[in-house]
Amino acid sequence: MTAKNAVDLDRIVDYKAEYSAVIEKHKITGDNLTGLCPFHEDRNNSFSVDLKTGQWHCFAEDRGGNFVSFWAEYNKMDTKDAYKVILD
């Protein structure tokens, strides 16, 4: 996909709704969401999301990514397929 054809996910994805639906014990403060990381057993809120950009980070595992990488890992698919599903 060229930059000309690129879709601005920030304009079409409601990050607040998407992350809130799957992140347990989440709290929203301003444009940030924190909660339990869905990728490992978590007892403390180590997962954080910037609700403006969709960028996420797990502080316990020191890793993160964008909404497409989150969706792909959460739904056990590759990022190309995740991107297609998100756009649908």
Secondary structure as GFF3:
##gff-version 3
##sequence-region A 1 88
A	DSSP	alpha_helix	9	12	.	.	.	ID=ss1
A	DSSP	alpha_helix	15	22	.	.	.	ID=ss2
A	DSSP	beta_strand	27	29	.	.	.	ID=ss3
A	DSSP	beta_strand	32	35	.	.	.	ID=ss4
A	DSSP	beta_strand	47	50	.	.	.	ID=ss5
A	DSSP	beta_strand	56	58	.	.	.	ID=ss6
A	DSSP	beta_strand	63	65	.	.	.	ID=ss7
A	DSSP	alpha_helix	67	74	.	.	.	ID=ss8
A	DSSP	alpha_helix	79	87	.	.	.	ID=ss9
###
